[in-house]
Amino acid sequence: MKKIVLLTLISILLTACNFDNSKDNVVNILNWSSYIPDVVIRDFEKETNIKVNYGTYSSNEELLAKISSAKEGTYDLIFPSDYMIELMKNRDLITTIDKSKLTNLNNINPNYLNLSYDYGNNYSLPFLAATVVIAVNTENIKDNITSYNDLLNPKYQNNIVLIDDQRIIIGMALLALGYDMNETDETKLKQAKEWLLKLKNNVKAFDSDSPKTFLISKEVDIGVLWNAEAAIAMEENSNIKTIYPNEGFALSIDNFAIPKGSKNQDNAYKFIDYILRPEVMQKIIESYPYKNVNKETDKLLDSNYLNNNAANISDKMIKNGILVKNIGSFVKDYDKVWAQIK
Protein backbone atom coordinates (compact mmCIF):
# COMPACT_ATOMS: atom_id res chain seq x y z
CA MET A 1 0.00 0.00 0.00
CA LYS A 2 2.81 2.43 0.88
CA LYS A 3 4.49 1.67 -2.42
CA ILE A 4 1.26 2.44 -4.30
CA VAL A 5 0.79 5.73 -2.47
CA LEU A 6 4.42 6.68 -3.12
CA LEU A 7 4.17 5.87 -6.82
CA THR A 8 0.95 7.88 -7.08
CA LEU A 9 2.58 10.90 -5.48
CA ILE A 10 5.62 10.59 -7.75
CA SER A 11 3.33 10.41 -10.78
CA ILE A 12 1.48 13.54 -9.68
CA LEU A 13 4.71 15.44 -9.09
CA LEU A 14 6.23 14.35 -12.39
CA THR A 15 3.13 15.43 -14.28
CA ALA A 16 3.32 18.87 -12.67
CA CYS A 17 7.06 19.17 -13.29
CA ASN A 18 6.68 18.37 -16.99
CA PHE A 19 4.50 21.42 -17.53
CA ASP A 20 6.64 24.40 -18.51
CA ASN A 21 5.28 27.86 -17.77
CA SER A 22 8.48 29.62 -18.74
CA LYS A 23 7.08 30.57 -22.14
CA ASP A 24 4.10 32.82 -22.75
CA ASN A 25 2.70 30.82 -25.64
CA VAL A 26 1.73 27.61 -23.84
CA VAL A 27 -1.39 26.05 -22.40
CA ASN A 28 -1.20 23.33 -19.75
CA ILE A 29 -4.06 20.85 -19.99
CA LEU A 30 -5.18 17.88 -17.89
CA ASN A 31 -7.81 15.63 -19.45
CA TRP A 32 -9.19 12.12 -19.34
CA SER A 33 -7.30 9.40 -21.17
CA SER A 34 -8.53 8.76 -24.73
CA TYR A 35 -10.62 11.91 -25.02
CA ILE A 36 -8.98 14.20 -27.61
CA PRO A 37 -7.06 12.71 -30.57
CA ASP A 38 -3.48 13.84 -31.15
CA VAL A 39 -4.36 15.34 -34.54
CA VAL A 40 -6.65 17.90 -32.86
CA ILE A 41 -3.83 18.96 -30.52
CA ARG A 42 -1.35 19.22 -33.39
CA ASP A 43 -3.75 21.21 -35.57
CA PHE A 44 -4.42 23.65 -32.73
CA GLU A 45 -0.69 24.15 -32.17
CA LYS A 46 -0.10 24.67 -35.88
CA GLU A 47 -2.91 27.20 -36.22
CA THR A 48 -2.24 29.21 -33.06
CA ASN A 49 1.48 28.66 -32.43
CA ILE A 50 0.50 27.79 -28.85
CA LYS A 51 2.38 24.85 -27.33
CA VAL A 52 0.05 22.35 -25.63
CA ASN A 53 1.42 20.54 -22.58
CA TYR A 54 -1.01 17.66 -22.20
CA GLY A 55 -1.42 15.34 -19.23
CA THR A 56 -4.07 12.73 -18.43
CA TYR A 57 -5.89 11.14 -15.50
CA SER A 58 -8.19 8.14 -15.09
CA SER A 59 -10.69 9.34 -12.48
CA ASN A 60 -12.12 12.49 -11.00
CA GLU A 61 -10.43 11.63 -7.72
CA GLU A 62 -7.04 11.44 -9.44
CA LEU A 63 -7.72 14.83 -11.05
CA LEU A 64 -8.61 16.28 -7.66
CA ALA A 65 -5.39 14.92 -6.15
CA LYS A 66 -3.29 16.45 -8.91
CA ILE A 67 -4.96 19.86 -8.73
CA SER A 68 -4.86 19.92 -4.92
CA SER A 69 -1.18 18.99 -4.69
CA ALA A 70 0.15 21.08 -7.58
CA LYS A 71 1.41 24.63 -7.20
CA GLU A 72 -1.28 27.14 -8.14
CA GLY A 73 -0.86 28.10 -11.79
CA THR A 74 0.50 24.70 -12.88
CA TYR A 75 -2.57 23.94 -14.99
CA ASP A 76 -4.70 26.11 -17.28
CA LEU A 77 -7.54 23.82 -18.36
CA ILE A 78 -9.12 20.69 -16.88
CA PHE A 79 -12.14 18.50 -17.66
CA PRO A 80 -13.93 17.52 -14.42
CA SER A 81 -17.22 15.66 -14.35
CA ASP A 82 -20.41 17.19 -12.99
CA TYR A 83 -20.09 16.46 -9.26
CA MET A 84 -16.38 17.31 -9.29
CA ILE A 85 -17.21 20.77 -10.65
CA GLU A 86 -19.33 21.43 -7.58
CA LEU A 87 -16.68 20.02 -5.24
CA MET A 88 -13.84 22.03 -6.83
CA LYS A 89 -15.95 25.18 -6.79
CA ASN A 90 -16.62 24.71 -3.07
CA ARG A 91 -12.90 24.21 -2.43
CA ASP A 92 -12.00 27.32 -4.45
CA LEU A 93 -9.95 25.29 -6.95
CA ILE A 94 -11.56 26.61 -10.14
CA THR A 95 -12.35 30.10 -11.36
CA THR A 96 -15.36 31.60 -13.13
CA ILE A 97 -15.68 31.26 -16.89
CA ASP A 98 -15.52 34.49 -18.94
CA LYS A 99 -18.00 33.61 -21.68
CA SER A 100 -17.28 36.86 -23.55
CA LYS A 101 -13.99 35.31 -24.69
CA LEU A 102 -15.76 32.49 -26.54
CA THR A 103 -17.11 33.07 -30.04
CA ASN A 104 -18.47 29.51 -30.45
CA LEU A 105 -20.44 29.32 -27.21
CA ASN A 106 -23.80 29.13 -29.01
CA ASN A 107 -22.81 25.80 -30.56
CA ILE A 108 -23.45 24.02 -27.25
CA ASN A 109 -26.72 22.11 -27.06
CA PRO A 110 -28.81 23.98 -24.43
CA ASN A 111 -30.02 20.64 -23.01
CA TYR A 112 -26.60 20.33 -21.36
CA LEU A 113 -26.47 23.83 -19.90
CA ASN A 114 -27.77 25.11 -16.53
CA LEU A 115 -27.62 21.72 -14.85
CA SER A 116 -27.81 21.23 -11.10
CA TYR A 117 -24.09 21.09 -10.42
CA ASP A 118 -23.46 24.55 -11.96
CA TYR A 119 -26.59 26.62 -12.62
CA GLY A 120 -25.71 29.43 -15.02
CA ASN A 121 -22.53 27.62 -16.05
CA ASN A 122 -20.47 30.13 -14.15
CA TYR A 123 -17.64 27.66 -13.55
CA SER A 124 -17.98 25.13 -16.35
CA LEU A 125 -19.10 24.43 -19.89
CA PRO A 126 -20.04 20.95 -21.17
CA PHE A 127 -17.53 19.12 -23.34
CA LEU A 128 -18.97 15.59 -23.76
CA ALA A 129 -21.56 13.35 -22.12
CA ALA A 130 -21.15 9.69 -21.24
CA THR A 131 -23.22 6.88 -19.80
CA VAL A 132 -22.25 3.61 -18.15
CA VAL A 133 -23.45 0.52 -20.02
CA ILE A 134 -23.05 -3.24 -19.86
CA ALA A 135 -21.38 -4.66 -22.96
CA VAL A 136 -21.75 -8.38 -23.66
CA ASN A 137 -20.11 -10.65 -26.21
CA THR A 138 -23.18 -12.61 -27.31
CA GLU A 139 -21.04 -15.15 -29.16
CA ASN A 140 -20.11 -16.63 -25.78
CA ILE A 141 -22.78 -15.27 -23.44
CA LYS A 142 -26.21 -16.61 -24.37
CA ASP A 143 -27.97 -15.48 -21.18
CA ASN A 144 -30.40 -12.58 -21.35
CA ILE A 145 -28.61 -10.03 -19.19
CA THR A 146 -30.85 -7.12 -18.21
CA SER A 147 -29.70 -6.28 -14.69
CA TYR A 148 -26.53 -5.62 -12.70
CA ASN A 149 -27.62 -8.51 -10.51
CA ASP A 150 -27.25 -10.86 -13.47
CA LEU A 151 -23.49 -10.22 -13.28
CA LEU A 152 -23.32 -12.11 -9.97
CA ASN A 153 -23.82 -15.41 -11.78
CA PRO A 154 -20.86 -17.64 -10.76
CA LYS A 155 -20.51 -18.90 -14.35
CA TYR A 156 -18.96 -15.49 -15.17
CA GLN A 157 -15.95 -16.08 -12.93
CA ASN A 158 -12.96 -13.99 -14.04
CA ASN A 159 -14.94 -12.87 -17.11
CA ILE A 160 -15.86 -9.22 -16.38
CA VAL A 161 -13.97 -5.93 -16.72
CA LEU A 162 -15.13 -2.92 -14.69
CA ILE A 163 -14.14 0.70 -15.02
CA ASP A 164 -11.82 1.74 -12.21
CA ASP A 165 -14.08 4.41 -10.70
CA GLN A 166 -15.30 4.12 -7.13
CA ARG A 167 -18.34 6.38 -7.40
CA ILE A 168 -19.57 4.61 -10.53
CA ILE A 169 -18.97 1.05 -9.35
CA ILE A 170 -20.23 1.55 -5.80
CA GLY A 171 -23.16 3.41 -7.36
CA MET A 172 -23.80 0.37 -9.57
CA ALA A 173 -23.99 -1.84 -6.49
CA LEU A 174 -26.40 0.56 -4.81
CA LEU A 175 -28.64 0.58 -7.90
CA ALA A 176 -28.56 -3.23 -8.00
CA LEU A 177 -29.86 -3.24 -4.43
CA GLY A 178 -32.65 -0.80 -5.27
CA TYR A 179 -31.04 2.23 -3.64
CA ASP A 180 -30.06 5.70 -4.84
CA MET A 181 -26.73 5.72 -6.67
CA ASN A 182 -25.61 8.59 -4.41
CA GLU A 183 -26.67 6.94 -1.15
CA THR A 184 -24.83 7.96 2.03
CA ASP A 185 -26.58 5.73 4.56
CA GLU A 186 -23.96 3.61 6.33
CA THR A 187 -26.06 0.44 6.38
CA LYS A 188 -26.84 0.65 2.67
CA LEU A 189 -23.20 1.29 1.82
CA LYS A 190 -22.25 -1.79 3.81
CA GLN A 191 -24.74 -3.82 1.77
CA ALA A 192 -23.23 -2.37 -1.42
CA LYS A 193 -19.79 -3.47 -0.23
CA GLU A 194 -21.06 -7.01 0.36
CA TRP A 195 -22.65 -7.04 -3.10
CA LEU A 196 -19.36 -5.99 -4.69
CA LEU A 197 -17.42 -8.60 -2.75
CA LYS A 198 -19.73 -11.22 -4.26
CA LEU A 199 -19.12 -9.75 -7.71
CA LYS A 200 -15.36 -9.54 -7.27
CA ASN A 201 -14.78 -13.21 -8.02
CA ASN A 202 -16.18 -12.57 -11.50
CA VAL A 203 -13.99 -9.52 -12.12
CA LYS A 204 -10.83 -10.02 -14.14
CA ALA A 205 -9.75 -6.36 -14.13
CA PHE A 206 -10.55 -2.80 -13.13
CA ASP A 207 -9.54 -0.52 -16.00
CA SER A 208 -10.59 3.03 -16.83
CA ASP A 209 -7.99 3.71 -19.53
CA SER A 210 -9.07 1.10 -22.09
CA PRO A 211 -11.55 -1.48 -20.76
CA LYS A 212 -12.70 -2.10 -24.35
CA THR A 213 -9.38 -3.83 -25.01
CA PHE A 214 -10.41 -6.72 -22.75
CA LEU A 215 -13.58 -7.20 -24.79
CA ILE A 216 -11.94 -6.78 -28.20
CA SER A 217 -9.16 -9.24 -27.34
CA LYS A 218 -11.79 -11.64 -25.91
CA GLU A 219 -10.04 -11.78 -22.54
CA VAL A 220 -13.50 -11.18 -21.07
CA ASP A 221 -17.04 -11.43 -22.41
CA ILE A 222 -18.69 -8.80 -20.21
CA GLY A 223 -17.78 -5.21 -19.42
CA VAL A 224 -19.27 -2.41 -17.34
CA LEU A 225 -17.80 0.58 -19.10
CA TRP A 226 -18.39 3.99 -20.65
CA ASN A 227 -20.54 4.09 -23.75
CA ALA A 228 -17.80 5.18 -26.17
CA GLU A 229 -15.63 2.25 -25.12
CA ALA A 230 -18.58 -0.05 -25.79
CA ALA A 231 -19.25 1.63 -29.13
CA ILE A 232 -15.66 1.07 -30.29
CA ALA A 233 -15.77 -2.55 -29.12
CA MET A 234 -19.00 -3.05 -31.11
CA GLU A 235 -17.29 -1.76 -34.25
CA GLU A 236 -14.49 -4.29 -33.76
CA ASN A 237 -16.78 -7.20 -32.93
CA SER A 238 -20.38 -7.25 -34.15
CA ASN A 239 -21.24 -9.89 -31.53
CA ILE A 240 -20.84 -7.31 -28.77
CA LYS A 241 -24.15 -5.80 -27.69
CA THR A 242 -24.89 -2.91 -25.35
CA ILE A 243 -27.36 -3.13 -22.48
CA TYR A 244 -28.84 -0.36 -20.36
CA PRO A 245 -29.64 -2.09 -17.04
CA ASN A 246 -33.17 -2.12 -15.66
CA GLU A 247 -32.07 -0.47 -12.41
CA GLY A 248 -30.74 2.64 -14.16
CA PHE A 249 -27.30 3.84 -15.16
CA ALA A 250 -24.83 6.60 -14.42
CA LEU A 251 -24.72 9.68 -16.61
CA SER A 252 -21.62 11.85 -16.63
CA ILE A 253 -21.19 15.31 -18.12
CA ASP A 254 -17.52 16.20 -18.50
CA ASN A 255 -16.74 19.89 -18.63
CA PHE A 256 -14.22 22.54 -19.50
CA ALA A 257 -13.03 24.28 -16.32
CA ILE A 258 -10.18 26.67 -15.55
CA PRO A 259 -8.16 26.07 -12.36
CA LYS A 260 -7.66 28.97 -9.99
CA GLY A 261 -4.42 30.81 -10.67
CA SER A 262 -4.14 29.71 -14.30
CA LYS A 263 -1.23 31.61 -15.85
CA ASN A 264 -2.31 31.12 -19.45
CA GLN A 265 -6.02 31.80 -19.34
CA ASP A 266 -6.20 33.50 -22.74
CA ASN A 267 -4.69 30.42 -24.33
CA ALA A 268 -7.08 28.19 -22.40
CA TYR A 269 -10.02 30.15 -23.84
CA LYS A 270 -8.54 29.85 -27.32
CA PHE A 271 -8.36 26.08 -26.86
CA ILE A 272 -11.96 25.87 -25.59
CA ASP A 273 -13.20 27.98 -28.49
CA TYR A 274 -11.26 25.83 -30.93
CA ILE A 275 -12.82 22.64 -29.53
CA LEU A 276 -16.29 24.19 -29.80
CA ARG A 277 -15.94 24.49 -33.58
CA PRO A 278 -18.28 21.94 -35.18
CA GLU A 279 -15.64 20.40 -37.45
CA VAL A 280 -13.15 20.05 -34.58
CA MET A 281 -15.68 18.38 -32.31
CA GLN A 282 -16.54 16.09 -35.23
CA LYS A 283 -12.95 14.80 -35.24
CA ILE A 284 -13.15 14.16 -31.50
CA ILE A 285 -16.48 12.33 -31.68
CA GLU A 286 -15.38 10.20 -34.63
CA SER A 287 -12.30 9.10 -32.67
CA TYR A 288 -13.97 8.76 -29.26
CA PRO A 289 -17.71 8.28 -29.80
CA TYR A 290 -19.19 9.69 -26.62
CA LYS A 291 -22.47 11.60 -26.66
CA ASN A 292 -21.99 14.80 -28.63
CA VAL A 293 -23.22 18.01 -26.94
CA ASN A 294 -22.41 20.37 -29.83
CA LYS A 295 -25.61 20.97 -31.82
CA GLU A 296 -23.75 22.15 -34.91
CA THR A 297 -21.57 19.03 -34.94
CA ASP A 298 -24.75 16.93 -35.04
CA LYS A 299 -25.17 18.08 -38.64
CA LEU A 300 -21.75 16.70 -39.62
CA LEU A 301 -21.73 13.23 -38.05
CA ASP A 302 -22.15 10.21 -40.31
CA SER A 303 -24.32 7.11 -40.04
CA ASN A 304 -21.60 5.07 -38.33
CA TYR A 305 -22.02 7.29 -35.29
CA LEU A 306 -25.70 8.15 -35.61
CA ASN A 307 -26.78 4.50 -35.89
CA ASN A 308 -24.63 3.20 -33.05
CA ASN A 309 -26.90 3.03 -30.01
CA ALA A 310 -23.93 2.95 -27.64
CA ALA A 311 -22.41 6.11 -29.09
CA ASN A 312 -25.36 8.25 -30.12
CA ILE A 313 -27.47 7.80 -27.01
CA SER A 314 -31.04 9.01 -27.46
CA ASP A 315 -32.23 12.10 -25.61
CA LYS A 316 -34.77 9.90 -23.83
CA MET A 317 -32.01 7.65 -22.52
CA ILE A 318 -29.93 10.65 -21.47
CA LYS A 319 -32.87 11.97 -19.44
CA ASN A 320 -33.07 8.62 -17.64
CA GLY A 321 -29.39 8.74 -16.69
CA ILE A 322 -28.41 9.44 -13.08
CA LEU A 323 -25.80 12.09 -12.33
CA VAL A 324 -23.17 11.38 -9.69
CA LYS A 325 -23.63 14.00 -6.97
CA ASN A 326 -21.22 15.75 -4.66
CA ILE A 327 -21.70 13.99 -1.32
CA GLY A 328 -19.28 16.13 0.66
CA SER A 329 -17.57 14.46 3.61
CA PHE A 330 -19.45 11.20 3.02
CA VAL A 331 -16.93 10.46 0.25
CA LYS A 332 -14.67 9.06 2.98
CA ASP A 333 -17.22 6.28 3.48
CA TYR A 334 -16.97 5.45 -0.22
CA ASP A 335 -13.17 5.48 0.11
CA LYS A 336 -13.39 2.85 2.85
CA VAL A 337 -15.67 0.63 0.78
CA TRP A 338 -13.45 0.97 -2.29
CA ALA A 339 -10.31 0.11 -0.32
CA GLN A 340 -11.90 -3.22 0.65
CA ILE A 341 -13.03 -3.95 -2.91
CA LYS A 342 -9.79 -3.10 -4.73
CORZI-V364799 format. One record per residue. N is the residue number from 0. SS is DSSP state (h for helix, s for strand, l for the rest). OMEGA is omega in degrees with one decimal (NA if undefined). D_FIRST is the distance of its C-alpha to the first C-alpha in Angstrom with 1 decimal. Layout:
N_SS_OMEGA_D_FIRST ; N_SS_OMEGA_D_FIRST
//
This chain:
0_l_-179.9_0.0 ; 1_h_179.3_3.8 ; 2_h_179.8_5.4 ; 3_h_179.3_5.1 ; 4_h_-178.5_6.3 ; 5_h_179.9_8.6 ; 6_h_177.8_9.9 ; 7_h_179.6_10.6 ; 8_h_178.4_12.5 ; 9_h_179.1_14.3 ; 10_h_180.0_15.3 ; 11_h_-178.7_16.7 ; 12_h_179.4_18.5 ; 13_h_178.0_20.0 ; 14_h_179.8_21.3 ; 15_h_-176.5_23.0 ; 16_h_-178.1_24.4 ; 17_l_-178.8_25.9 ; 18_l_-173.2_28.0 ; 19_l_177.9_31.3 ; 20_l_-175.8_33.5 ; 21_l_178.9_36.1 ; 22_l_-179.2_38.4 ; 23_l_-170.8_40.1 ; 24_l_176.9_40.2 ; 25_s_168.8_36.5 ; 26_s_-175.1_34.4 ; 27_s_-170.0_30.6 ; 28_s_169.5_29.2 ; 29_s_-177.6_25.8 ; 30_s_175.6_26.1 ; 31_s_172.8_24.6 ; 32_l_175.9_24.3 ; 33_l_-178.2_27.6 ; 34_l_176.8_29.7 ; 35_l_-178.4_32.3 ; 36_l_-177.6_33.9 ; 37_h_-177.1_34.3 ; 38_h_178.1_38.0 ; 39_h_177.6_38.0 ; 40_h_-178.6_36.1 ; 41_h_-179.6_38.5 ; 42_h_177.2_41.6 ; 43_h_179.4_40.6 ; 44_h_-178.5_40.2 ; 45_h_-177.5_43.5 ; 46_h_-171.4_45.4 ; 47_h_-173.5_44.2 ; 48_l_175.9_43.3 ; 49_l_178.3_40.1 ; 50_s_178.5_37.0 ; 51_s_169.2_34.0 ; 52_s_-166.9_30.6 ; 53_s_175.8_28.4 ; 54_s_-176.9_24.6 ; 55_s_174.8_22.8 ; 56_s_-174.9_20.0 ; 57_l_179.1_19.0 ; 58_l_176.9_18.9 ; 59_h_-179.2_20.6 ; 60_h_175.3_17.4 ; 61_h_175.9_16.4 ; 62_h_-179.7_20.0 ; 63_h_179.4_19.9 ; 64_h_-179.2_17.0 ; 65_h_-179.1_19.0 ; 66_h_-177.3_22.3 ; 67_h_-175.3_21.1 ; 68_h_-176.6_19.6 ; 69_l_174.5_22.4 ; 70_l_179.9_25.7 ; 71_l_-178.7_28.4 ; 72_l_179.8_30.5 ; 73_l_-175.5_27.9 ; 74_l_-178.8_28.4 ; 75_l_-176.4_31.7 ; 76_s_178.8_31.0 ; 77_s_-173.6_28.2 ; 78_l_-177.8_28.3 ; 79_l_172.9_26.6 ; 80_s_-176.1_27.3 ; 81_h_-175.1_29.7 ; 82_h_179.7_27.6 ; 83_h_173.5_25.6 ; 84_h_-179.4_29.0 ; 85_h_-179.1_29.8 ; 86_h_-178.9_26.6 ; 87_h_176.3_26.9 ; 88_h_-179.2_30.6 ; 89_h_179.6_29.9 ; 90_l_177.6_27.5 ; 91_l_-179.3_30.2 ; 92_l_178.4_28.0 ; 93_s_-176.5_30.7 ; 94_s_-178.9_34.5 ; 95_l_179.0_37.5 ; 96_l_175.4_38.8 ; 97_l_-174.0_42.3 ; 98_h_-179.8_43.9 ; 99_h_-179.0_47.0 ; 100_h_-176.3_45.3 ; 101_l_-179.0_44.8 ; 102_l_-175.5_47.8 ; 103_l_-175.9_46.2 ; 104_h_-176.1_44.9 ; 105_h_178.6_47.5 ; 106_h_-177.6_46.0 ; 107_s_176.2_43.2 ; 108_l_-176.4_44.0 ; 109_h_177.6_44.7 ; 110_h_-177.0_43.1 ; 111_h_177.5_39.7 ; 112_l_175.8_40.8 ; 113_l_177.5_40.9 ; 114_l_-167.5_38.1 ; 115_l_-175.5_36.7 ; 116_l_179.5_33.7 ; 117_l_177.2_36.0 ; 118_h_-178.8_39.7 ; 119_h_-178.4_41.9 ; 120_h_179.0_39.1 ; 121_l_-176.2_39.1 ; 122_l_-174.6_35.5 ; 123_l_171.3_35.0 ; 124_s_-175.6_36.8 ; 125_s_178.9_35.9 ; 126_s_177.7_34.9 ; 127_s_174.1_34.2 ; 128_s_-179.6_33.7 ; 129_s_172.7_31.5 ; 130_s_174.4_31.3 ; 131_s_-179.0_28.9 ; 132_s_168.6_30.8 ; 133_s_175.7_30.6 ; 134_s_-174.3_31.7 ; 135_s_172.6_33.2 ; 136_s_-173.6_34.7 ; 137_l_174.7_38.0 ; 138_l_-177.0_39.0 ; 139_l_-179.7_36.7 ; 140_l_-178.2_36.1 ; 141_l_-179.6_39.5 ; 142_l_177.2_38.3 ; 143_l_-177.9_39.2 ; 144_l_179.6_35.9 ; 145_l_-171.0_36.5 ; 146_l_172.3_33.7 ; 147_h_-178.8_29.9 ; 148_h_176.6_30.8 ; 149_h_-177.5_32.3 ; 150_h_179.6_28.9 ; 151_h_-177.9_28.1 ; 152_l_-176.5_30.7 ; 153_h_178.5_29.4 ; 154_h_179.8_31.4 ; 155_h_-178.6_28.8 ; 156_l_177.0_26.1 ; 157_l_-173.0_23.7 ; 158_l_-178.1_26.1 ; 159_s_169.2_24.6 ; 160_s_178.0_22.6 ; 161_s_171.9_21.3 ; 162_l_-175.5_20.6 ; 163_l_-175.6_17.1 ; 164_l_-171.4_18.2 ; 165_h_-179.1_17.4 ; 166_h_-179.2_20.8 ; 167_h_-174.3_22.7 ; 168_h_174.2_21.2 ; 169_h_175.6_21.1 ; 170_h_176.3_24.5 ; 171_h_179.7_25.7 ; 172_h_178.5_24.9 ; 173_h_177.2_26.8 ; 174_h_179.6_29.7 ; 175_h_-179.7_29.8 ; 176_l_178.5_30.4 ; 177_l_-178.1_33.1 ; 178_l_174.0_31.3 ; 179_l_-179.5_31.0 ; 180_l_-178.4_28.1 ; 181_l_-176.2_27.4 ; 182_l_177.2_27.6 ; 183_l_178.9_26.2 ; 184_l_-174.4_27.6 ; 185_h_-179.1_25.0 ; 186_h_-179.5_26.8 ; 187_h_176.3_27.0 ; 188_h_176.8_23.3 ; 189_h_178.1_22.6 ; 190_h_177.3_25.1 ; 191_h_177.5_23.4 ; 192_h_-180.0_20.1 ; 193_h_178.4_22.2 ; 194_h_-179.3_23.9 ; 195_h_176.6_20.8 ; 196_h_174.7_19.6 ; 197_h_-178.5_23.1 ; 198_h_-169.3_22.8 ; 199_h_-179.9_19.5 ; 200_l_179.7_21.4 ; 201_l_-173.5_23.5 ; 202_s_176.3_20.8 ; 203_s_-175.1_20.4 ; 204_s_166.4_18.3 ; 205_s_-175.0_17.1 ; 206_l_176.9_18.6 ; 207_l_-177.0_20.1 ; 208_l_-179.3_21.4 ; 209_l_179.2_23.9 ; 210_l_179.0_23.8 ; 211_h_-178.0_27.5 ; 212_h_179.1_27.0 ; 213_h_178.6_25.9 ; 214_h_-177.4_29.2 ; 215_h_-179.6_31.4 ; 216_l_-179.5_30.3 ; 217_l_171.7_30.7 ; 218_l_174.5_27.3 ; 219_l_178.6_27.4 ; 220_l_-177.4_30.4 ; 221_s_175.8_28.9 ; 222_s_167.2_26.8 ; 223_s_-167.5_26.0 ; 224_s_179.4_26.1 ; 225_s_-171.3_27.9 ; 226_h_-179.3_31.7 ; 227_h_176.6_32.1 ; 228_h_177.2_29.7 ; 229_h_-179.2_31.8 ; 230_h_178.8_35.0 ; 231_h_178.0_34.1 ; 232_h_179.1_33.2 ; 233_h_177.9_36.6 ; 234_h_-179.3_38.4 ; 235_h_-176.9_37.0 ; 236_l_-175.5_37.7 ; 237_l_177.3_40.4 ; 238_l_-179.6_39.3 ; 239_s_-179.8_36.3 ; 240_s_-179.1_37.2 ; 241_s_-178.8_35.6 ; 242_s_171.0_35.5 ; 243_l_-171.3_35.3 ; 244_l_-179.2_34.3 ; 245_l_-174.3_36.7 ; 246_l_-175.5_34.4 ; 247_l_-174.9_33.9 ; 248_l_-178.7_31.5 ; 249_s_173.0_29.5 ; 250_s_179.0_31.3 ; 251_s_172.3_29.7 ; 252_s_177.0_31.8 ; 253_s_-165.1_30.2 ; 254_s_165.1_32.0 ; 255_s_173.9_33.0 ; 256_s_-178.0_32.0 ; 257_s_-179.8_32.5 ; 258_s_176.7_30.0 ; 259_l_177.9_31.6 ; 260_l_177.9_32.9 ; 261_l_-177.6_33.2 ; 262_l_-176.8_35.4 ; 263_l_-174.7_36.8 ; 264_h_-179.4_37.7 ; 265_h_178.6_41.0 ; 266_h_175.8_39.2 ; 267_h_178.3_36.7 ; 268_h_177.6_39.7 ; 269_h_179.4_41.4 ; 270_h_177.6_38.4 ; 271_h_-177.6_38.3 ; 272_h_177.1_42.1 ; 273_h_-179.4_41.8 ; 274_h_-178.8_39.4 ; 275_l_173.4_41.7 ; 276_l_-177.3_44.5 ; 277_h_-176.3_45.3 ; 278_h_176.8_45.4 ; 279_h_177.5_42.1 ; 280_h_175.8_40.3 ; 281_h_179.0_42.1 ; 282_h_-179.8_40.4 ; 283_h_-177.4_37.0 ; 284_h_-179.2_37.8 ; 285_h_177.2_39.2 ; 286_h_-177.4_36.1 ; 287_l_-167.9_33.6 ; 288_l_170.2_35.6 ; 289_l_179.4_34.2 ; 290_s_-179.8_36.7 ; 291_l_178.4_39.0 ; 292_l_178.8_39.9 ; 293_s_-172.2_42.5 ; 294_l_178.2_45.9 ; 295_l_177.0_47.7 ; 296_h_178.2_45.3 ; 297_h_-176.7_46.1 ; 298_h_-173.8_49.5 ; 299_l_-173.2_48.2 ; 300_l_-175.1_45.8 ; 301_l_-174.0_47.1 ; 302_h_178.3_47.4 ; 303_h_177.7_44.3 ; 304_h_-172.5_42.2 ; 305_h_-176.8_44.7 ; 306_l_179.1_45.0 ; 307_l_-172.9_41.3 ; 308_l_175.1_40.4 ; 309_l_-177.8_36.7 ; 310_l_-176.1_37.2 ; 311_l_-176.5_40.2 ; 312_l_-178.9_39.3 ; 313_l_178.6_42.4 ; 314_h_178.9_42.9 ; 315_h_178.7_43.3 ; 316_h_179.4_39.9 ; 317_h_-179.0_38.3 ; 318_h_179.1_40.0 ; 319_h_179.7_38.5 ; 320_l_-176.9_34.9 ; 321_s_179.2_32.7 ; 322_s_169.5_31.0 ; 323_l_-177.0_27.6 ; 324_l_173.2_28.3 ; 325_l_-177.4_26.8 ; 326_l_174.2_25.9 ; 327_h_-175.0_25.1 ; 328_h_179.2_23.0 ; 329_h_179.2_22.6 ; 330_h_178.7_19.9 ; 331_h_177.4_17.5 ; 332_h_175.0_18.7 ; 333_h_177.9_17.8 ; 334_h_-178.8_14.3 ; 335_h_177.7_14.0 ; 336_h_-175.7_15.7 ; 337_h_-179.9_13.7 ; 338_h_-179.9_10.3 ; 339_h_179.3_12.3 ; 340_h_-176.4_13.9 ; 341_l_NA_11.3
//
